[in-house]
Amino acid sequence: MLMLEKRSNPSRGWTYASPIVAVILTMILGGIVFAILGKPPLETIRTIFFDPLFSEFAWFYRPQLLIKGAPLVLIAIGLSFGFRAGVWNIGAEGQYIMGALGAAAVGLAFYPTDSWIVFPLMIIAGTLSGILWAMIPAVLRVKFKTNEILVSLMLVYVAERFAASMALGAMRNPDGMGFPGSRNLSQYPSAANLEIFAGSGMHWGVVAAFIAVIFAYVTLSRHILGFQVRLAGQSPRAAAFAGVNPARLILICLGISGGLAGMAGMFEVAGPLGQVNVGFNVGYGFTAIIVAFLGRLHPVGILLAGGLMALTYIGGEIAQSNLGLPSAAIQLLQGMLLFILLMVDVLANYRIRFAAGEK
């Protein structure tokens, strides 16, 4: 009979090996799912995970890794602060949307002014919009002990409806012949988040993502805030004895995650997305949760995990085009990765042993 026996200390080997094992198992189980859907499993897995890097068109797809990965890394870095402290922000998608709307509002308000100040103002507006949206669950948690998981998640749907109303109303392009959607900000030089080096995929959002990784690494490993975050997550009672203010920590963690999610929304609406439209969000806020856990809530791990998830986005688009794979199958693959990772993570704290059955 198989039994789980709790380890005296978490296995360091399994802690680092479990993401790799989870990815391999996801490929295997994903191949089975693709076969059930009538798609060649090996070819589909190759298309998703290898073609963007090694096919004859890799020169075209590789810059897309930076474009797709930057918002995932930005949002996941913010989420990692809260998750480490036991503050569960599941509504980063809503904060991403509100950041995009706040930034777009500033950019459109200045249209067609040609000034260098517009883009920095959009960054500030996007970041503040994300922070303010994150403060709703934060304040409700601090003042009324509400569950930040439910509040932040429900606010995603509020943000989606608000974005749709803006695309159909106040932000609709007056020259768009009545079609929903704002002006294309990527064609407005003062508000456009253009590539720094043409054809590289490197825009200011990518730079911000790398800065966020460095900031998070230094803060979590060298700063008193990082110590408080780790202590609150590992032992709330010890944190209380150490003088950590839980209310303040909740506000800070949700503020950081909301601000980085809003910043990600700003860089997207000013660049790759270009405009506010009905349903312009693509689920980065939810996918970033997978990125955060796949990266072990560590900044460098999140950077690598963001690249992997960006790979599934790009490879998924190729598979949809070349193999007719439904987009829902890619979302299923990403969800499977999170659940398999959580399953494999059990082995970091428990070991499997065989025991004789009772007679």
SERO-4910 file (N, C-alpha, C, O; in steps of 0.05 Angstrom, whole numbers):
BEGIN
 pado doro    nc1    nc2    nc3   cac1   cac2   cac3    cc1    cc2    cc3    oc1    oc2    oc3
  Met    A     17    -24      0      0      0      0     18     25      0     38     26     14
  Leu    A     10     45    -16     25     70    -18     16     89      3     -8     93      8
  Met    A     35    102     17     29    122     37     46    146     34     69    145     24
  Leu    A     35    169     42     51    194     42     61    199     70     46    200     89
  Glu    A     87    202     72    100    207     99    112    235     98    128    242     81
  Lys    A    104    252    117    113    279    118    143    280    124    153    267    142
  Arg    A    157    296    108    186    300    112    191    318    135    175    336    141
  Ser    A    212    314    149    220    332    172    226    360    161    221    379    175
  Asn    A    239    361    137    245    386    124    238    383     95    242    362     83
  Pro    A    228    404     82    222    403     53    246    395     37    268    403     43
  Ser    A    241    378     17    263    369      0    272    391    -19    256    401    -35
  Arg    A    297    399    -16    308    420    -34    309    411    -63    304    427    -81
  Gly    A    315    385    -67    317    375    -94    290    376   -108    288    385   -131
  Trp    A    269    366    -94    242    366   -106    232    395   -110    216    400   -129
  Thr    A    240    413    -93    230    441    -95    239    452   -122    223    466   -135
  Tyr    A    264    446   -131    274    457   -156    267    439   -180    265    448   -202
  Ala    A    263    413   -174    258    394   -196    229    394   -204    222    387   -227
  Ser    A    211    400   -186    182    397   -192    173    414   -215    156    404   -230
  Pro    A    182    439   -220    173    453   -244    181    439   -270    166    438   -289
  Ile    A    205    428   -270    214    413   -294    197    388   -298    189    383   -321
  Val    A    193    373   -277    176    349   -278    148    356   -287    136    342   -303
  Ala    A    138    378   -277    110    387   -283    108    394   -313     88    387   -326
  Val    A    128    407   -324    128    414   -353    128    388   -370    114    386   -389
  Ile    A    145    369   -362    147    344   -377    121    329   -376    111    319   -397
  Leu    A    109    326   -352     83    313   -349     61    327   -365     44    314   -376
  Thr    A     62    354   -365     42    369   -380     45    363   -410     24    361   -424
  Met    A     69    361   -420     73    354   -448     61    326   -454     48    323   -475
  Ile    A     66    307   -436     56    280   -441     25    279   -440     12    269   -458
  Leu    A     13    291   -419    -16    291   -416    -28    308   -438    -50    302   -448
  Gly    A    -15    330   -444    -25    347   -466    -26    332   -492    -45    335   -508
  Gly    A     -5    316   -498     -5    300   -522    -28    281   -523    -40    276   -544
  Ile    A    -36    270   -500    -59    251   -499    -84    267   -505   -101    257   -520
  Val    A    -87    291   -494   -111    307   -499   -112    314   -529   -134    313   -541
  Phe    A    -89    322   -541    -89    329   -569    -97    305   -586   -110    308   -606
  Ala    A    -87    281   -578    -95    257   -593   -125    252   -592   -137    244   -612
  Ile    A   -137    257   -569   -166    254   -566   -181    274   -584   -202    268   -595
  Leu    A   -168    298   -588   -180    318   -605   -176    312   -635   -185    327   -652
  Gly    A   -161    290   -640   -156    283   -668   -132    296   -680   -129    297   -705
  Lys    A   -114    308   -663    -90    321   -673    -66    303   -668    -65    289   -648
  Pro    A    -46    304   -686    -22    288   -681     -7    298   -656      3    320   -656
  Pro    A     -5    281   -635      6    291   -609     34    301   -611     41    323   -600
  Leu    A     52    285   -623     80    293   -624     84    318   -640    100    336   -633
  Glu    A     71    320   -663     73    344   -680     62    368   -665     73    390   -668
  Thr    A     40    365   -651     28    388   -637     46    398   -614     50    422   -611
  Ile    A     57    379   -599     76    387   -577    100    401   -589    110    421   -578
  Arg    A    111    390   -611    134    402   -624    127    431   -633    143    449   -630
  Thr    A    103    434   -645     95    460   -655     93    480   -633    101    504   -636
  Ile    A     82    472   -610     78    491   -588    104    498   -574    109    521   -568
  Phe    A    120    478   -568    143    483   -550    170    487   -565    189    497   -553
  Phe    A    172    478   -590    198    479   -603    198    496   -629    218    509   -634
  Asp    A    177    497   -644    177    512   -669    182    542   -665    197    553   -681
  Pro    A    171    555   -644    177    583   -640    207    589   -636    216    612   -641
  Leu    A    222    569   -628    251    573   -622    269    562   -644    291    573   -648
  Phe    A    261    540   -657    280    526   -674    270    522   -703    285    510   -719
  Ser    A    246    531   -710    237    527   -737    250    547   -756    265    564   -747
  Glu    A    244    544   -782    256    562   -801    246    591   -798    258    610   -808
  Phe    A    223    594   -784    212    621   -780    218    631   -751    205    649   -742
  Ala    A    237    618   -738    243    626   -710    252    655   -708    247    668   -688
  Trp    A    265    664   -729    274    692   -729    251    712   -726    254    734   -715
  Phe    A    227    703   -735    203    720   -733    190    716   -706    179    735   -695
  Tyr    A    190    691   -696    175    685   -671    191    694   -646    178    701   -626
  Arg    A    217    693   -646    232    698   -622    227    725   -609    225    727   -585
  Pro    A    226    747   -626    219    773   -613    192    773   -599    188    788   -581
  Gln    A    174    755   -609    148    754   -596    149    743   -568    131    748   -551
  Leu    A    171    728   -562    174    718   -534    176    742   -515    165    741   -493
  Leu    A    191    762   -523    194    786   -505    167    801   -503    159    809   -482
  Ile    A    153    803   -526    128    818   -526    107    804   -509     93    817   -494
  Lys    A    105    778   -512     85    762   -496     94    758   -467     77    757   -449
  Gly    A    120    756   -463    130    749   -436    131    773   -417    128    769   -393
  Ala    A    135    797   -428    138    821   -411    114    825   -392    119    829   -368
  Pro    A     89    826   -402     67    830   -384     64    808   -364     56    813   -341
  Leu    A     69    783   -372     67    761   -354     87    763   -331     80    759   -307
  Val    A    111    771   -337    132    774   -316    125    797   -298    127    795   -273
  Leu    A    117    820   -309    110    843   -293     88    836   -273     90    842   -249
  Ile    A     67    824   -282     44    817   -265     52    796   -244     45    798   -221
  Ala    A     67    776   -253     74    754   -235     93    764   -213     91    754   -190
  Ile    A    111    782   -219    129    793   -199    112    807   -177    117    803   -153
  Gly    A     92    822   -185     75    835   -166     60    815   -149     57    818   -125
  Leu    A     49    795   -162     34    774   -147     51    759   -127     42    751   -106
  Ser    A     77    756   -134     95    740   -117     98    752    -89    101    738    -70
  Phe    A     97    779    -87     99    792    -61     76    784    -44     80    776    -21
  Gly    A     52    786    -54     29    778    -38     28    749    -32     22    741    -10
  Phe    A     33    732    -52     32    703    -48     52    694    -26     46    676    -10
  Arg    A     75    706    -26     95    699     -6     86    707     22     92    694     42
  Ala    A     70    729     24     60    738     50     33    727     57     23    733     78
  Gly    A     22    709     40     -4    698     46    -27    717     39    -49    715     50
  Val    A    -22    736     21    -43    754     11    -49    746    -17    -32    747    -35
  Trp    A    -74    737    -22    -80    723    -47    -96    741    -66   -120    742    -65
  Asn    A    -81    755    -83    -93    772   -103    -98    755   -128    -79    749   -142
  Ile    A   -123    749   -133   -130    733   -157   -142    751   -178   -150    742   -199
  Gly    A   -143    777   -173   -156    796   -191   -136    813   -207   -143    836   -214
  Ala    A   -112    804   -212    -93    820   -227   -103    826   -255    -95    846   -267
  Glu    A   -120    809   -266   -132    815   -292   -148    841   -292   -146    857   -311
  Gly    A   -163    845   -271   -178    870   -269   -160    894   -266   -165    915   -277
  Gln    A   -138    891   -250   -119    913   -246   -104    919   -272    -98    942   -278
  Tyr    A    -99    898   -288    -87    901   -314   -105    918   -333    -96    936   -347
  Ile    A   -131    911   -332   -150    925   -349   -153    954   -341   -153    972   -358
  Met    A   -155    959   -315   -158    987   -305   -132   1003   -311   -134   1027   -317
  Gly    A   -109    990   -309    -84   1004   -316    -84   1012   -346    -76   1034   -353
  Ala    A    -94    994   -363    -95   1000   -391   -115   1023   -396   -109   1041   -413
  Leu    A   -137   1023   -383   -158   1044   -386   -147   1071   -376   -151   1092   -389
  Gly    A   -134   1071   -353   -123   1096   -342   -102   1108   -360   -102   1132   -365
  Ala    A    -85   1091   -371    -64   1101   -389    -76   1111   -415    -68   1132   -425
  Ala    A    -95   1096   -426   -108   1104   -451   -123   1130   -448   -123   1146   -466
  Ala    A   -135   1134   -424   -150   1159   -420   -131   1183   -421   -138   1203   -433
  Val    A   -107   1180   -410    -87   1202   -411    -78   1206   -439    -76   1229   -449
  Gly    A    -71   1185   -453    -61   1187   -480    -81   1200   -499    -75   1216   -515
  Leu    A   -107   1191   -496   -128   1202   -513   -134   1231   -506   -141   1247   -523
  Ala    A   -131   1238   -480   -137   1266   -472   -117   1285   -484   -124   1308   -490
  Phe    A    -92   1276   -489    -71   1293   -500    -71   1292   -531    -56   1308   -543
  Tyr    A    -86   1274   -542    -85   1271   -572    -94   1297   -585   -114   1309   -576
  Pro    A    -80   1307   -606    -56   1296   -619    -31   1311   -611    -13   1315   -627
  Thr    A    -29   1320   -585     -6   1335   -576     20   1318   -580     21   1295   -573
  Asp    A     40   1331   -591     66   1318   -595     85   1327   -574     98   1348   -577
  Ser    A     86   1312   -551    104   1320   -529    115   1295   -515    101   1275   -513
  Trp    A    139   1297   -507    152   1274   -493    139   1267   -467    142   1245   -457
  Ile    A    125   1286   -455    113   1282   -428     90   1263   -428     83   1253   -407
  Val    A     77   1259   -451     53   1242   -452     58   1214   -443     43   1203   -427
  Phe    A     79   1202   -454     85   1173   -447     91   1169   -418     80   1151   -406
  Pro    A    108   1185   -405    112   1182   -376     86   1186   -360     81   1172   -341
  Leu    A     69   1205   -368     44   1209   -355     26   1185   -357     11   1178   -339
  Met    A     27   1172   -380     12   1147   -384     22   1125   -366      6   1110   -355
  Ile    A     48   1123   -362     59   1103   -344     49   1107   -315     41   1089   -301
  Ile    A     50   1133   -307     41   1140   -280     11   1134   -277      3   1122   -257
  Ala    A     -5   1142   -297    -34   1138   -296    -41   1108   -295    -58   1099   -280
  Gly    A    -27   1092   -312    -32   1063   -312    -25   1050   -286    -41   1033   -276
  Thr    A     -2   1057   -275      6   1046   -249    -13   1053   -227    -21   1036   -211
  Leu    A    -20   1079   -225    -39   1088   -204    -66   1075   -207    -79   1069   -187
  Ser    A    -75   1072   -232   -102   1059   -236   -102   1031   -226   -121   1022   -213
  Gly    A    -80   1016   -231    -78    989   -220    -77    988   -190    -89    971   -178
  Ile    A    -62   1007   -178    -60   1008   -149    -87   1014   -137    -95   1001   -118
  Leu    A   -101   1034   -147   -127   1041   -136   -147   1018   -139   -163   1014   -120
  Trp    A   -147   1004   -160   -165    981   -163   -158    959   -143   -175    945   -133
  Ala    A   -132    955   -138   -123    935   -119   -129    944    -90   -132    927    -73
  Met    A   -132    970    -86   -137    979    -59   -166    973    -49   -171    973    -25
  Ile    A   -183    967    -68   -211    960    -60   -211    934    -43   -221    934    -21
  Pro    A   -200    911    -54   -199    888    -37   -180    891    -13   -185    879      8
  Ala    A   -159    908    -16   -140    912      6   -154    926     30   -152    916     52
  Val    A   -168    947     24   -181    962     46   -204    946     58   -208    946     82
  Leu    A   -219    932     41   -240    915     51   -230    892     69   -242    885     89
  Arg    A   -207    882     62   -194    861     78   -185    872    105   -189    860    126
  Val    A   -173    896    104   -162    908    129   -184    917    147   -183    913    171
  Lys    A   -204    931    136   -225    943    152   -248    924    160   -258    925    182
  Phe    A   -255    906    142   -279    889    146   -273    859    145   -291    843    147
  Lys    A   -247    852    143   -239    824    143   -252    808    121   -257    784    124
  Thr    A   -257    821     98   -268    806     75   -246    789     63   -223    792     68
  Asn    A   -255    770     46   -236    752     32   -226    765      7   -241    770    -12
  Glu    A   -200    771      6   -189    786    -17   -190    769    -42   -189    779    -64
  Ile    A   -191    742    -39   -193    725    -63   -219    730    -78   -219    735   -102
  Leu    A   -241    730    -63   -267    734    -76   -271    762    -86   -280    766   -109
  Val    A   -263    782    -70   -267    810    -78   -250    816   -102   -261    828   -121
  Ser    A   -225    809   -102   -208    816   -125   -217    801   -150   -216    812   -172
  Leu    A   -226    776   -147   -236    761   -171   -261    773   -182   -264    776   -206
  Met    A   -280    781   -165   -305    793   -175   -300    820   -188   -315    827   -207
  Leu    A   -280    834   -179   -274    860   -191   -263    857   -220   -263    877   -235
  Val    A   -254    833   -227   -245    829   -254   -268    833   -274   -265    846   -294
  Tyr    A   -291    822   -266   -314    824   -284   -326    852   -285   -337    860   -305
  Val    A   -323    866   -263   -331    894   -263   -313    910   -282   -323    926   -298
  Ala    A   -287    905   -281   -268    919   -298   -273    912   -327   -271    929   -345
  Glu    A   -280    887   -333   -286    879   -361   -310    894   -372   -310    904   -395
  Arg    A   -331    896   -356   -355    911   -364   -349    941   -368   -359    954   -386
  Phe    A   -333    951   -350   -325    979   -352   -309    985   -377   -314   1005   -390
  Ala    A   -291    967   -383   -275    970   -408   -293    969   -432   -289    984   -451
  Ala    A   -312    951   -433   -331    949   -455   -347    975   -458   -351    984   -481
  Ser    A   -355    986   -436   -371   1011   -437   -354   1034   -447   -364   1051   -462
  Met    A   -328   1034   -440   -310   1055   -450   -305   1052   -480   -305   1072   -494
  Ala    A   -302   1028   -489   -298   1023   -518   -322   1031   -534   -319   1039   -558
  Leu    A   -345   1029   -522   -370   1036   -537   -379   1064   -531   -397   1075   -544
  Gly    A   -366   1077   -512   -375   1104   -504   -354   1125   -504   -346   1134   -525
  Ala    A   -345   1132   -480   -327   1155   -477   -301   1153   -492   -290   1174   -501
  Met    A   -290   1129   -496   -264   1127   -509   -267   1119   -539   -247   1114   -552
  Arg    A   -291   1116   -549   -294   1108   -576   -283   1128   -596   -285   1152   -592
  Asn    A   -270   1118   -616   -257   1135   -636   -278   1151   -651   -295   1139   -664
  Pro    A   -277   1178   -649   -296   1194   -663   -294   1192   -694   -313   1198   -708
  Asp    A   -271   1182   -703   -267   1179   -732   -270   1149   -740   -262   1142   -762
  Gly    A   -280   1133   -722   -282   1105   -727   -308   1096   -740   -313   1072   -741
  Met    A   -324   1114   -750   -349   1108   -765   -368   1091   -748   -382   1074   -758
  Gly    A   -368   1096   -722   -387   1083   -704   -378   1056   -694   -392   1044   -677
  Phe    A   -355   1046   -703   -346   1020   -693   -335   1023   -665   -324   1043   -658
  Pro    A   -338   1002   -648   -327   1004   -621   -297   1004   -621   -284    993   -639
  Gly    A   -285   1017   -600   -256   1017   -598   -246   1046   -599   -257   1063   -612
  Ser    A   -224   1050   -585   -211   1076   -583   -193   1081   -608   -190   1063   -625
  Arg    A   -181   1104   -609   -160   1109   -628   -137   1090   -624   -134   1079   -602
  Asn    A   -122   1085   -645    -99   1067   -643    -76   1082   -631    -63   1098   -645
  Leu    A    -70   1077   -606    -48   1092   -592    -21   1086   -604     -3   1103   -602
  Ser    A    -17   1062   -615      9   1055   -626     16   1072   -650     39   1072   -659
  Gln    A     -4   1085   -662      1   1102   -685      2   1132   -677      4   1150   -694
  Tyr    A      2   1137   -651      3   1164   -640     31   1167   -627     34   1157   -605
  Pro    A     51   1179   -641     79   1178   -632     83   1185   -603    100   1172   -590
  Ser    A     70   1204   -592     75   1212   -564     65   1192   -544     75   1191   -521
  Ala    A     46   1174   -552     35   1155   -534     42   1126   -541     34   1107   -527
  Ala    A     57   1122   -562     63   1095   -572     86   1082   -557    107   1094   -552
  Asn    A     82   1057   -549    103   1041   -537    117   1025   -559    112   1001   -563
  Leu    A    135   1038   -573    147   1026   -597    172   1010   -589    182   1013   -567
  Glu    A    181    993   -607    205    978   -603    230    997   -601    232   1015   -616
  Ile    A    247    991   -582    271   1007   -578    290   1001   -601    303   1019   -612
  Phe    A    292    975   -608    308    967   -631    290    952   -650    278    932   -643
  Ala    A    287    962   -674    268    951   -694    272    921   -698    295    912   -703
  Gly    A    251    906   -697    251    878   -702    261    861   -679    263    836   -681
  Ser    A    267    873   -656    278    858   -633    257    849   -613    261    831   -598
  Gly    A    233    862   -614    213    857   -594    217    872   -568    200    871   -550
  Met    A    240    886   -566    247    900   -541    233    927   -541    242    946   -554
  His    A    212    929   -525    199    955   -520    202    963   -491    215    948   -476
  Trp    A    191    985   -483    195    995   -455    182    977   -435    190    977   -412
  Gly    A    162    962   -442    150    943   -424    169    920   -417    169    910   -394
  Val    A    185    912   -437    205    891   -432    226    902   -413    235    887   -394
  Val    A    235    927   -417    254    939   -399    243    940   -370    257    934   -351
  Ala    A    218    948   -368    205    950   -342    204    922   -328    207    920   -304
  Ala    A    199    901   -344    198    874   -333    225    866   -321    226    855   -300
  Phe    A    246    872   -336    273    865   -325    279    882   -300    291    871   -281
  Ile    A    272    907   -300    276    924   -276    260    913   -253    270    913   -230
  Ala    A    236    904   -258    219    892   -237    231    867   -225    230    863   -200
  Val    A    244    851   -242    257    827   -232    280    834   -213    283    822   -192
  Ile    A    296    853   -221    319    862   -205    309    874   -179    319    868   -157
  Phe    A    288    892   -180    277    904   -157    266    883   -137    271    885   -113
  Ala    A    252    863   -148    240    843   -130    262    826   -117    260    820    -94
  Tyr    A    283    820   -133    304    803   -122    318    818    -99    323    806    -77
  Val    A    325    843   -103    339    859    -82    320    863    -58    329    860    -35
  Thr    A    295    869    -63    276    874    -41    272    849    -24    273    850      1
  Leu    A    267    827    -37    260    802    -23    285    790     -9    281    776     11
  Ser    A    308    796    -19    332    783     -7    349    802     11    364    792     28
  Arg    A    346    828      7    363    847     21    348    868     38    360    880     55
  His    A    323    872     33    308    894     46    291    883     69    283    860     69
  Ile    A    285    900     89    269    892    112    241    885    103    228    867    115
  Leu    A    231    897     82    204    890     72    204    861     62    185    847     67
  Gly    A    225    853     48    226    825     40    227    806     63    214    785     62
  Phe    A    241    813     84    241    796    108    213    794    120    205    772    128
  Gln    A    199    816    122    172    816    133    153    800    116    136    785    126
  Val    A    156    802     89    139    787     71    143    757     75    124    742     78
  Arg    A    168    748     76    175    720     79    165    710    107    154    688    109
  Leu    A    169    726    127    162    717    154    132    715    157    122    696    169
  Ala    A    117    734    145     88    734    147     76    709    133     57    698    142
  Gly    A     89    701    111     79    678     97     86    652    110     70    633    109
  Gln    A    110    651    123    118    626    136    107    622    163    100    599    171
  Ser    A    104    644    178     94    641    206     81    668    214     95    686    224
  Pro    A     55    670    211     41    695    218     45    702    248     47    726    255
  Arg    A     46    682    265     49    688    294     77    699    300     80    718    315
  Ala    A     97    687    287    124    698    290    126    726    279    140    743    290
  Ala    A    112    731    257    112    758    246    100    778    265    110    801    267
  Ala    A     79    770    278     66    788    298     85    794    321     86    816    330
  Phe    A     99    773    331    118    777    352    141    795    344    153    810    360
  Ala    A    148    794    317    170    810    307    162    839    301    178    856    293
  Gly    A    136    845    306    127    872    302    117    879    274    115    903    267
  Val    A    112    859    258    102    863    231     73    872    232     57    859    245
  Asn    A     67    894    220     39    904    219     25    891    196     30    897    173
  Pro    A      6    872    202     -7    857    180    -23    874    162    -24    869    137
  Ala    A    -37    894    172    -53    912    155    -36    927    136    -42    929    112
  Arg    A    -14    937    146      5    952    128     16    934    107     19    942     84
  Leu    A     23    909    114     34    891     95     14    883     73     22    881     50
  Ile    A    -11    880     81    -32    874     61    -34    897     41    -36    892     17
  Leu    A    -35    921     51    -37    945     33    -13    947     15    -16    953     -9
  Ile    A     11    942     25     35    944      9     36    922    -12     41    928    -36
  Cys    A     30    897     -5     32    875    -24     11    878    -46     17    874    -69
  Leu    A    -14    885    -39    -34    889    -59    -28    914    -76    -34    914   -100
  Gly    A    -17    934    -63     -9    958    -79     13    952    -99     11    961   -122
  Ile    A     33    936    -91     54    929   -110     43    912   -133     49    917   -157
  Ser    A     27    892   -127     16    875   -148     -3    890   -166     -2    887   -190
  Gly    A    -20    908   -154    -37    924   -171    -23    943   -189    -29    947   -212
  Gly    A     -2    956   -177     14    975   -193     28    962   -216     28    974   -238
  Leu    A     41    939   -212     55    926   -234     36    915   -255     42    915   -279
  Ala    A     12    905   -246     -8    896   -265    -18    919   -282    -22    917   -306
  Gly    A    -23    942   -268    -32    966   -283    -11    976   -303    -18    984   -325
  Met    A     14    974   -295     36    982   -313     37    963   -337     42    973   -359
  Ala    A     33    938   -332     33    919   -355     10    926   -374     14    925   -398
  Gly    A    -13    933   -363    -36    941   -380    -29    965   -396    -36    968   -420
  Met    A    -14    984   -384     -7   1009   -398     11   1003   -422      6   1012   -444
  Phe    A     32    987   -417     51    981   -439     37    965   -462     45    968   -485
  Glu    A     17    949   -455      4    933   -475    -15    951   -492    -15    949   -517
  Val    A    -31    968   -479    -50    984   -494    -36   1005   -511    -47   1014   -531
  Ala    A    -12   1013   -503      3   1033   -518     21   1020   -540     33   1033   -556
  Gly    A     22    993   -539     40    979   -558     27    956   -573     13    961   -592
  Pro    A     31    931   -564     21    908   -579     -9    909   -584    -18    902   -606
  Leu    A    -25    917   -564    -54    917   -567    -63    942   -583    -79    941   -602
  Gly    A    -52    965   -575    -56    990   -591    -81   1006   -583    -80   1030   -585
  Gln    A   -102    993   -575   -127   1007   -570   -144    993   -549   -141    969   -544
  Val    A   -162   1009   -537   -182    997   -519   -205    987   -537   -216   1003   -553
  Asn    A   -212    962   -534   -234    951   -550   -250    932   -533   -241    925   -510
  Val    A   -272    923   -542   -289    904   -527   -273    878   -525   -267    866   -545
  Gly    A   -268    869   -500   -254    844   -496   -225    845   -504   -214    825   -514
  Phe    A   -212    868   -501   -183    871   -509   -165    855   -491   -143    848   -499
  Asn    A   -173    849   -466   -156    834   -448   -154    805   -457   -174    793   -467
  Val    A   -131    793   -454   -126    766   -464   -120    746   -442   -110    724   -447
  Gly    A   -126    753   -417   -122    734   -395    -94    734   -383    -87    715   -369
  Tyr    A    -78    755   -388    -51    755   -377    -51    754   -346    -34    742   -334
  Gly    A    -71    767   -334    -73    768   -305    -76    741   -292    -65    735   -271
  Phe    A    -92    724   -305    -96    697   -295    -72    679   -301    -63    663   -285
  Thr    A    -61    681   -326    -38    665   -333    -14    671   -315      2    654   -310
  Ala    A    -12    696   -306     10    705   -289     10    690   -263     31    687   -250
  Ile    A    -13    680   -254    -14    664   -229      2    638   -234     17    630   -216
  Ile    A     -2    626   -257     13    602   -264     43    608   -265     60    593   -255
  Val    A     50    631   -277     78    639   -280     91    642   -252    113    634   -248
  Ala    A     76    655   -234     87    660   -207     93    634   -193    114    631   -181
  Phe    A     75    615   -194     79    589   -180    100    572   -194    116    558   -182
  Leu    A     99    572   -221    118    557   -236    147    567   -231    166    552   -231
  Gly    A    149    593   -226    175    605   -220    182    604   -190    202    616   -182
  Arg    A    167    589   -174    172    585   -146    171    611   -130    184    614   -109
  Leu    A    156    631   -141    154    657   -128    181    671   -126    185    689   -109
  His    A    200    662   -141    227    674   -141    230    691   -167    222    682   -188
  Pro    A    241    715   -164    242    733   -188    256    721   -212    245    723   -234
  Val    A    278    707   -209    292    695   -232    275    672   -243    273    668   -267
  Gly    A    263    656   -225    246    635   -234    222    645   -249    214    633   -269
  Ile    A    211    667   -240    188    680   -254    196    689   -282    181    686   -301
  Leu    A    220    700   -284    230    708   -311    232    685   -330    223    687   -353
  Leu    A    242    662   -321    243    638   -338    215    627   -343    209    619   -366
  Ala    A    198    626   -323    171    616   -327    155    633   -346    139    623   -361
  Gly    A    160    660   -344    146    678   -363    153    672   -391    137    673   -409
  Gly    A    179    666   -396    187    658   -423    174    632   -432    167    630   -456
  Leu    A    171    613   -414    158    588   -421    129    592   -428    119    581   -448
  Met    A    114    608   -412     86    613   -418     83    629   -443     64    625   -458
  Ala    A    101    648   -448    100    662   -473    103    643   -497     91    647   -518
  Leu    A    120    623   -493    124    602   -513     98    588   -520     92    582   -543
  Thr    A     82    582   -499     57    568   -504     37    586   -519     21    576   -535
  Tyr    A     38    612   -513     20    630   -528     28    631   -558     10    628   -575
  Ile    A     54    634   -563     62    636   -591     59    609   -605     48    608   -627
  Gly    A     68    588   -592     65    561   -604     36    554   -607     29    540   -627
  Gly    A     19    562   -589     -9    557   -591    -21    570   -615    -38    559   -629
  Glu    A    -13    595   -621    -23    609   -645    -13    595   -670    -29    593   -690
  Ile    A     11    585   -670     21    570   -693      5    545   -697     -3    537   -719
  Ala    A      0    531   -674    -16    506   -676    -44    511   -685    -56    495   -700
  Gln    A    -56    533   -677    -83    540   -686    -83    544   -716   -102    536   -730
  Ser    A    -62    558   -726    -61    564   -755    -54    540   -772    -67    535   -792
  Asn    A    -34    524   -763    -24    502   -780    -39    476   -776    -42    460   -795
  Leu    A    -49    471   -751    -61    445   -745    -90    447   -739   -103    427   -734
  Gly    A   -101    471   -738   -130    474   -731   -136    468   -702   -158    460   -696
  Leu    A   -117    472   -685   -121    466   -656   -138    488   -644   -133    512   -649
  Pro    A   -159    481   -630   -176    502   -618   -161    518   -596   -145    507   -582
  Ser    A   -167    544   -594   -153    561   -574   -158    551   -546   -141    554   -528
  Ala    A   -181    539   -541   -188    529   -514   -168    507   -505   -163    504   -481
  Ala    A   -157    493   -525   -138    471   -518   -113    483   -506   -100    470   -489
  Ile    A   -104    506   -516    -80    519   -505    -86    528   -476    -69    525   -459
  Gln    A   -109    539   -471   -117    547   -444   -118    523   -426   -110    525   -402
  Leu    A   -128    501   -436   -129    476   -421   -100    467   -414    -95    459   -391
  Leu    A    -82    469   -433    -54    461   -429    -42    478   -407    -27    468   -390
  Gln    A    -47    504   -407    -36    522   -387    -48    516   -359    -33    516   -339
  Gly    A    -73    510   -358    -86    503   -333    -75    476   -322    -71    473   -298
  Met    A    -71    457   -340    -60    431   -332    -33    435   -319    -26    421   -300
  Leu    A    -17    453   -330     10    458   -320      9    466   -290     25    457   -274
  Leu    A    -10    484   -283    -12    493   -256    -21    470   -237     -9    466   -216
  Phe    A    -41    455   -245    -51    433   -228    -30    411   -225    -27    400   -203
  Ile    A    -16    405   -247      5    384   -245     28    394   -227     39    378   -212
  Leu    A     34    420   -229     55    431   -212     47    428   -182     63    420   -166
  Leu    A     22    435   -176     13    433   -148     13    404   -139     20    398   -116
  Met    A      7    385   -157      7    357   -150     36    347   -145     41    334   -125
  Val    A     55    355   -162     82    347   -159     95    360   -134    112    348   -122
  Asp    A     86    384   -128     96    398   -105     92    383    -78    107    387    -59
  Val    A     73    365    -78     68    349    -54     94    333    -46     99    329    -23
  Leu    A    109    325    -66    133    309    -61    155    325    -48    174    313    -37
  Ala    A    153    352    -48    173    368    -34    169    366     -4    188    369     11
  Asn    A    145    361      5    139    360     34    132    332     44    132    327     68
  Tyr    A    127    314     25    120    287     32    136    267     15    143    273     -7
  Arg    A    143    244     27    155    223     11    136    200      9    121    194     27
  Ile    A    138    186    -14    121    163    -18    135    138     -6    159    134    -12
  Arg    A    121    123      9    133     97     19    113     75     18     88     80     18
  Phe    A    123     51     17    106     28     15    102     17     43    120     14     59
  Ala    A     77     10     49     71     -1     75     54    -26     71     36    -27     54
  Ala    A     59    -46     88     43    -70     87     14    -65     94      9    -51    113
  Gly    A     -4    -76     79    -33    -72     84    -41    -86    110    -30   -106    118
  Glu    A    -62    -75    122    -72    -87    147    -87   -112    140   -102   -114    120
  Lys    A    -83   -132    157    -97   -158    153   -124   -158    167   -138   -177    166
***
